[in-house]
Amino acid sequence: MAQLWGGRFQKETDKLVYAFNASIGFDQKFFHEDVMGSVAHVKMLSKQGIITEEERDVILSGLDGIVKDVDSGKLSITDEYEDIHSFVEANLIDRIGDAGKKLHTGRSRNDQVALDMRLFTRKEVKETDGLLKEFLQTILSVMEANVDTYMPGFTHLQKAQPVTLAHHVGAYFEMFKRDRLRLHDLYERMNYCPLGSGALAGTTYPLDREFTAKELDFYGPTANSMDGVSDRDYLLEYLFTLSVIMMHLSRFSEEVIIWNSNEYGFVEIDDAYSTGSSIMPQKKNPDIAELVRGKTGRVYGALTSLLTTMKGIPLAYNKDMQEDKELSFDAMDTAKGCIALFDGMLSTMKFKKEVMADSAMKGFTNATDAADYLVNKGVPFRDAHGIIGRIVLYCIEKGIAIDEMQLSELKEFAPEFEEDIFDAISLKTCVDKRLTTGAPGKEAMEEEIKKCRAYLEKN
Ligand code: ARG
């Protein structure tokens, strides 16, 4: 057991207590961030005359050696140390002797861990943003290729009005774009450096917190040292954003699962992104979509867990906060994996355009347009609604679409029907007449696509 705090104690820590208290099993994840923080701290200590330049150089080369040895596998991080901070410090002292004992001058593990977690999360935020950008590019390609791909739009999972695939996936473009905005927004709030907050009350050494903040690419130091060591808001905001991303992905997954069902058959998931059954040879299952939908639960779990952990914690640092790590790391890895996998699945998925258009036709998605046709011929809307309702019933009994009726049959329901009804209720007309901003009509959609493209070029 290598501990940083033996002096005041007369007895060894109980073995179970040691294991219960230790965090090395998971905080080794930010080993590199821990060293980055130490490097900035040591440079500042020498700049301020708190340690000498020689001591600084010895410490820096010692830290560099530790990183090299860990990265090459020569040195392993073991649970002989309580946490990653102890691991680094103990190894440094082993390597360079007394100079290593000066590394922790003017610092506490409280501001150290606050910094490490923030640096790690900041890197994760950037990575998530990059993955979302790539995903948006995939969505945009699907949009560009499908402004004429007709499909039913649904409400209550009942076919409602015709839309296009471009329009449908365009809705997801907006969702994931907002998720990126959330990431950018929380980044602005989180990018302040807690290093130099000390245990809670700053320190009596003349630390230059502006310098370390700049070294580590923060906008500046955090304003209050008690808040600096105990703030995990940024992590909660990030977990919330990951939860929303997962919620969006789970909705998209659910649609893919429905579209891929035998009954719908709108899509064919690529072999590389589906799995089979050990007993039923005909099966090709949408497991990736199902898993993404399922994993949403554990990301929500991480958010709920940390919100609950942080509830009622008095200022400043308390050990409860060590619980901010394991589930958060899991949520970060889970969400990133899901974005990348869903992206791969979407970019290789085949859309069966005829099946989709046929489904829109057979689902009477043009019924509203047929009623509007009669209104244009002078029939009051309420009457038109009734007439088309009766026509739909007639079609259901005969197993046909409205478009498949003869003009003579239509005239039996209303004499106002003329030959032009067929053009008026074609999917193309129904969609292309919807030209309000944000609607599926081809011209409106092309306008939206232009804006999406411009957004991705700039952001
Ligand atoms: N492992 C601890 C954590 O994750 C590091 C900070 C320890 N600070 C302390 N006062 N015991 O929060």
Residues whose N, C-alpha, C, O or C-beta is under 5 A from the ligand:
A	BS01	LIG	S23 D83 R109 N110 V113 M321 Q322
